[in-house]
């Protein structure tokens, strides 16, 4: 799958050590609802607002609210990469067509 090595490199690079946008040749654009930039090369963007971080100490649990989301029109069904922890990645994006079996 395209860009897996790049995604691993981004995850393994600390922002205090290198400018990830420059190092990985990513294009930044301003977020629309938050101060953090968005990555143009990503087909989907979620902008988050921290709601609750009371359980971050001890449980590493935080609650965010999505305040803005954008999805690129192309590709219509992008393959997406998910990091599940412990060095394991999952790829989603297979499209299965069953529209003929559904009523209008």
Secondary structure, DSSP 8 states (H G I E B T S, - for coil): -TTHHHHHHHHHS-TTTS-HHHHTT--EE--SSSSS-EETTSSEEEEEEEEE-TTHHHH---EEEEEEEEE-SSSTT--EEEEEETTEEEEE------GGGS--
